[in-house]
């Protein structure tokens, strides 16, 4: 209308330029790969680590400057956002960011997201790289001392007969590798754990049997998050299991439903990995299979009612030493269901050693009380003022 043809050309160019940028950007073949390197491989609550995020150009052309980001992972990392310089074909760039574990569990890092745009900033696209990496935060482990008496033993020869048919590892002793030892006797799993070569012993080994049962019913615990009674129970179960394995016990780690989490002797990694992902159970009930074992049975319990106490009494085999480590859930949350205070006395009447643990108490000291050889199994329940007179089951 104004007969300004130059202005018209500029207007048309300005209107068409974003479309040209979008078409050119979407047709550009951008081939990127990404990977994570987590150090250390496993974390514990309260420890730190770091992740190296590596981005590589697997295409045939040079990339422009890219912006790469990863979303935060709750209770582990705030994520990362950074610029990656132009990459020539087959070249890589790296960035790292910290990890701070605040609770146990299995976490997932990634996937990385790359922002791709045109040089004029008129168009951009976010592309997700198919890379995810799991990070396992294992339970905290407390150093313990002392071992309760165990009435059962098992020889390596009997275990060899038992595992030979199923293809399991023989239950044998190990020692450090010496020059001249047959390479066929190397125990590779133990070597990986000790970070040096270990060989199997030919002679049979005798050691006690132990069952550690973790009660992780939601109704049996109080509190929330990392400060709940369940977290204390998991820490206690992990510490006891690793302590018994160090003492050469053939052990089983079970849940209140009787589910087997780990079994054997050289199973430290299996124990920690299984307990790392334990969550409150809202449906399962206490099952008699959970404490069926010979030698030593250790039950890590939350709030307990009388029917559950009677079930534990009936399930324990005659001649088996039973230890009940009961968490006083009132210390974690005064409200809610805290079981029956007579349950501990009922277990004690039936021959269990009962140790009550409150919030903030030393788990090592509680374990020492459970191992005290100078005190009979029928001693009064710890913290008796919190419990009425025991009731005898009929």
C-alpha positions in Angstrom: 0.0 0.0 0.0 2.9 2.3 0.7 4.9 1.0 -2.3 7.9 0.2 -0.1 9.1 -2.9 -1.8 12.4 -3.2 0.2 10.4 -3.1 3.5 8.1 -5.8 2.0 11.1 -8.1 1.2 12.5 -7.7 4.7 9.1 -8.5 6.2 8.7 -11.6 4.1 12.3 -12.8 5.0 11.6 -12.2 8.7 8.4 -14.2 8.5 9.9 -17.1 6.6 13.3 -17.3 8.5 11.9 -19.2 11.6 10.2 -21.8 9.3 13.6 -22.2 7.4 15.4 -22.6 10.8 12.9 -25.2 12.0 13.1 -27.3 8.7 16.9 -27.1 8.6 17.2 -28.0 12.3 14.8 -31.0 12.2 16.5 -32.4 9.1 19.9 -32.2 10.6 21.2 -35.7 11.4 22.5 -35.5 15.0 23.7 -38.8 16.4 24.9 -38.6 20.0 25.6 -41.3 22.6 25.9 -40.9 26.4 27.1 -42.9 29.3 27.5 -42.6 33.1 30.5 -43.6 35.3 29.5 -43.8 38.9 32.1 -43.8 41.7 31.9 -45.6 44.0 29.6 -48.3 42.6 27.6 -48.5 45.8 26.9 -45.7 48.3 25.8 -45.7 51.9 23.5 -43.1 53.6 25.6 -40.1 54.5 28.3 -40.7 52.0 29.1 -38.9 48.8 30.2 -39.9 45.3 30.3 -38.4 41.8 29.1 -39.2 38.3 31.0 -38.6 35.1 28.5 -38.0 32.3 30.2 -38.6 28.9 28.6 -37.4 25.6 30.0 -38.6 22.3 29.4 -37.7 18.6 28.7 -40.9 16.6 27.6 -39.1 13.5 29.6 -38.1 10.4 29.4 -34.3 10.9 30.5 -31.8 13.4 28.0 -30.7 16.0 27.2 -27.2 17.2 27.5 -26.2 20.8 24.9 -28.2 22.7 23.2 -27.8 26.1 22.8 -31.1 28.0 20.9 -31.6 31.2 19.8 -34.3 33.6 16.9 -33.9 36.0 17.3 -34.1 39.7 17.1 -37.4 41.5 15.4 -37.0 44.9 17.6 -37.8 47.9 20.6 -38.3 45.7 21.6 -35.5 43.3 20.3 -32.0 42.2 21.0 -32.9 38.5 23.2 -31.1 36.1 22.9 -28.5 33.2 25.9 -27.5 31.1 27.1 -26.6 27.6 29.0 -29.1 25.5 31.4 -27.6 23.0 31.2 -28.6 19.3 32.2 -32.2 18.8 33.9 -33.6 15.8 33.0 -37.2 14.7 34.0 -39.9 17.1 34.9 -37.3 19.8 33.5 -37.1 23.3 33.1 -34.5 26.0 32.7 -35.1 29.8 31.1 -33.3 32.7 30.7 -34.5 36.3 28.4 -33.8 39.2 28.2 -34.9 42.8 26.1 -37.6 44.5 25.0 -37.2 48.1 23.1 -40.3 49.5 20.6 -39.4 52.2 18.7 -42.7 52.3 19.0 -46.3 51.1 17.3 -47.5 47.9 17.7 -48.0 44.2 17.9 -44.8 42.2 18.0 -44.1 38.5 20.2 -41.4 36.8 19.1 -40.0 33.5 18.2 -40.0 30.8 20.2 -37.0 29.6 18.3 -34.4 27.5 20.1 -32.4 24.8 18.8 -29.1 23.6 19.3 -28.6 19.9 18.7 -25.2 18.2 19.6 -23.1 15.2 22.3 -20.4 15.2 19.7 -17.6 15.3 17.9 -18.9 18.3 14.6 -19.0 16.5 13.9 -22.8 16.9 14.9 -25.4 19.4 14.2 -29.1 20.1 14.9 -31.3 23.1 16.2 -34.8 22.3 16.4 -37.5 25.0 19.4 -39.9 24.9 18.5 -43.5 25.8 20.9 -43.8 28.7 19.9 -44.7 32.3 22.1 -45.9 35.1 21.1 -47.4 38.4 22.7 -46.3 41.7 22.3 -48.6 44.7 22.5 -47.0 48.2 23.0 -49.8 50.7 21.9 -49.7 54.3 24.2 -48.3 57.0 26.2 -51.1 58.8 27.2 -50.8 62.4 30.2 -52.6 63.8 29.1 -55.3 66.3 31.0 -57.6 68.7 30.2 -60.9 70.2 28.2 -63.8 68.9 25.3 -65.6 70.7 25.4 -69.3 71.4 24.3 -71.5 68.5 23.1 -75.1 69.0 23.4 -76.2 65.3 26.5 -76.9 63.2 26.9 -77.9 59.6 29.9 -79.5 57.9 31.2 -78.5 54.6 31.0 -82.2 53.4 27.2 -82.3 54.0 26.8 -79.0 52.2 28.8 -80.3 49.2 26.5 -83.3 49.0 23.5 -80.9 49.2 24.7 -78.4 46.7 26.2 -80.8 44.3 22.9 -81.8 42.9 21.7 -78.2 42.4 24.9 -76.8 41.1 25.5 -74.4 44.0 28.9 -73.3 45.3 30.3 -75.8 47.8 30.3 -74.5 51.4 34.1 -74.7 52.0 36.7 -72.7 53.8 39.0 -70.3 51.9 42.5 -69.0 52.4 45.0 -66.7 50.6 46.4 -67.9 47.3 50.0 -69.3 47.5 52.5 -69.8 44.7 52.0 -73.3 43.3 48.3 -73.7 44.2 46.1 -75.2 41.5 44.3 -72.5 39.6 41.2 -74.7 39.6 40.9 -74.3 43.4 40.6 -70.5 43.1 37.3 -69.2 44.7 36.5 -66.4 42.3 33.6 -64.9 44.3 35.7 -64.7 47.5 38.6 -63.3 45.5 36.4 -60.5 44.2 35.2 -59.7 47.7 38.7 -59.7 49.3 40.3 -58.0 46.2 43.0 -60.7 46.1 43.2 -64.3 45.1 41.6 -66.8 47.5 41.5 -70.6 47.2 39.2 -73.2 48.5 40.2 -75.4 51.4 40.0 -79.2 50.9 39.2 -80.0 54.5 35.6 -79.7 55.8 34.6 -76.7 57.8 32.1 -76.7 60.6 30.2 -73.6 61.6 26.9 -72.6 63.1 23.6 -72.0 61.3 21.7 -68.7 61.8 18.5 -67.2 60.5 18.0 -63.5 60.6 14.3 -62.4 60.1 13.4 -58.8 59.2 9.8 -57.7 60.1 9.0 -54.9 57.7 5.3 -54.8 58.0 3.9 -51.3 57.7 1.7 -51.8 60.7 4.7 -52.9 62.8 6.7 -49.6 62.3 6.4 -46.0 63.1 7.9 -42.7 61.8 8.6 -41.7 58.3 11.5 -41.6 55.9 15.1 -42.0 57.0 14.1 -41.6 60.7 11.5 -44.3 60.8 11.8 -47.4 62.9 11.9 -49.5 59.7 15.3 -47.9 58.8 16.6 -48.8 62.2 15.4 -52.4 61.7 17.0 -52.6 58.3 20.3 -51.3 59.7 20.2 -53.8 62.5 19.4 -56.7 60.2 22.2 -55.7 57.8 24.7 -55.3 60.7 23.8 -58.6 62.3 23.9 -60.5 59.0 27.4 -59.2 58.0 28.7 -59.8 61.5 27.5 -63.4 61.5 29.0 -64.0 58.0 32.3 -62.7 59.3 32.1 -65.3 62.0 31.6 -68.0 59.4 28.0 -68.7 60.0 25.9 -70.4 57.4 23.0 -68.0 57.4 19.7 -67.2 55.9 18.1 -63.7 55.6 14.3 -63.8 55.5 11.4 -61.5 55.7 8.3 -61.7 58.0 6.5 -63.6 55.2 9.2 -66.3 55.0 10.6 -64.9 51.7 14.3 -65.7 51.3 16.4 -62.6 50.6 19.9 -64.3 50.8 21.3 -67.6 51.8 24.8 -69.0 52.2 28.2 -67.9 53.6 29.9 -65.6 51.1 26.8 -63.4 50.6 27.6 -60.0 51.9 26.8 -58.3 48.6 23.6 -60.2 48.3 22.5 -59.2 51.8 23.2 -55.5 51.2 21.6 -55.4 47.8 18.4 -57.1 49.1 18.0 -54.9 52.1 18.7 -51.7 50.1 15.3 -52.0 48.4 13.1 -53.2 51.3 10.0 -51.1 51.6 7.1 -51.2 54.1 4.8 -54.2 53.4 1.1 -53.3 53.6 -0.3 -56.7 52.7 2.0 -59.5 54.0 1.4 -61.1 57.4 3.9 -62.8 59.8 4.5 -66.4 58.6 5.9 -69.3 60.6 8.4 -70.1 57.8 10.3 -66.9 58.6 11.9 -68.2 61.8 12.2 -71.9 61.0 15.9 -72.8 61.2 18.4 -74.6 63.4 21.1 -73.2 65.6 20.3 -69.5 66.0 17.2 -67.5 65.1 17.3 -63.8 65.3 14.1 -61.8 64.8 14.3 -58.1 64.2 10.8 -57.0 65.1 8.7 -53.8 65.2 5.4 -53.6 67.2 4.2 -57.1 68.0 0.7 -58.3 69.1 -0.1 -61.5 71.0 -1.1 -63.7 68.0 2.2 -62.8 66.2 4.1 -63.6 69.4 2.4 -67.0 69.8 3.2 -67.7 66.1 6.9 -67.1 66.7 6.8 -69.3 69.8 5.2 -72.2 67.9 7.5 -71.8 64.8 10.8 -71.9 66.7 12.2 -75.4 66.7 13.1 -77.2 70.0 16.7 -76.6 71.0 17.1 -73.5 68.8 18.3 -70.3 70.4 15.9 -67.5 69.7 16.7 -63.8 70.1 14.0 -61.1 69.6 15.2 -57.6 69.0 12.0 -55.5 69.5 11.9 -51.9 68.5 9.8 -49.7 70.8 7.9 -47.9 68.1 6.5 -45.4 70.7 9.8 -43.7 70.7 9.4 -43.0 66.9 5.8 -41.9 67.1 3.7 -41.9 70.2 0.5 -42.1 68.2 -0.9 -45.1 66.3 -0.7 -48.9 66.9 2.2 -50.1 69.0 1.2 -53.8 69.4 0.6 -55.5 72.7 3.1 -54.7 75.5 2.6 -58.2 76.8 4.1 -59.8 73.6 7.7 -59.4 74.8 6.9 -61.1 78.1 5.2 -63.9 76.3 8.2 -64.5 74.1 10.5 -64.5 77.1 8.3 -67.0 78.9 8.7 -69.3 76.0 12.5 -69.2 76.1 13.3 -66.3 73.8 15.9 -63.7 74.8 14.1 -60.4 74.3 15.9 -57.1 73.9 13.9 -53.9 73.6 15.5 -51.0 71.6 14.4 -47.4 71.6 15.0 -44.6 69.2 18.5 -43.3 69.3 19.9 -46.2 71.4 23.2 -47.8 70.5 22.6 -50.8 68.3 26.0 -52.2 69.2 25.1 -52.0 72.9 21.8 -53.7 72.2 23.5 -56.5 70.4 26.0 -56.9 73.3 23.0 -57.4 75.6 21.6 -60.0 73.3 24.9 -61.8 73.3 25.5 -61.7 77.1 26.5 -65.2 78.1 26.2 -64.4 81.8 22.5 -63.7 81.5 20.1 -66.6 81.0 17.6 -66.6 78.1 14.8 -66.3 80.6 16.0 -63.0 82.0 13.5 -60.1 82.4 12.8 -58.2 79.3 14.9 -55.0 78.8 13.1 -51.8 79.9 10.6 -53.7 82.0 8.8 -50.5 83.1 7.3 -50.2 79.6 5.7 -53.7 79.9 3.1 -55.2 82.2 3.4 -58.6 83.8 4.0 -61.4 81.3 1.1 -63.6 80.3 1.5 -67.3 79.9 0.0 -68.7 76.6 -2.5 -71.4 77.0 
